[in-house]
């Protein structure tokens, strides 16, 4: 049975009921492209930005984005690269520049958090336009769907030595971040893996093969094929998400594919904020895991 499960998981994804809820509220945003101050960001335990926080890698966008992050109430804020940041001239120092967030790149961080965000009675997870109800993609909106190829969020007991970044800003896979909020509430561990930005790889992407089993959340700027991707997602990422089976995959990149869906186990979020070109128009997505 175990062998069958492993084979089925690798090729098709093993369908099991969703795991028991952790009671942690995740606020998802992506593709703000320098328009972050136009976004109404809901409260929650962890804020995740899935990349493209600048417009073509402008340094002023980076600095303003970091200042803005410092005004938000979320106990933990996590950011990954988008294609607009991947080759920016400041890419080697991005982890330091984002002093109000935790930057991760092809690496894992374990968040030890005491949730103190309570859902109101009867409140449901916000679903932003199901894929079936969304209009067909307007080819004039984004002629190239994968874009142009050209420390308040760090708690007081955050250990920089545990998540040293290398010259490319990569956080090593040994980071443990703890928050002190929520006195009297038992701490919950949330494992989050963030990838660098990659173009779709039909022949396979070895970096996605490094995503470890047991992670709760995967952040990848580009979406997985077949899930809120506008038909432009990566098949290699989709295969490895079936292998890993996280609770949540957060991405963006294809602006017109903004939305939420699931495969019965993993929830897939396209959290793009910019709608028509580079104007903010979509809302943040809130997911309780």
ZIHU-V23793 format. One record per helix or strand of 3 or more residues. SS is the DSSP state (2 for helix, 1 for strand). FROM is the first residue (numbers start at 1). TO is the last residue. Records with the same first field share a line. If there is no record, write none. Layout:
SS=FROM-TO, FROM-TO
This chain:
2=2-11, 36-38, 59-69, 83-86, 91-97, 160-163, 208-210, 235-244, 255-257
1=25-30, 46-49, 76-79, 107-113, 175-178, 188-194, 217-219, 248-251, 259-262, 267-270, 285-288
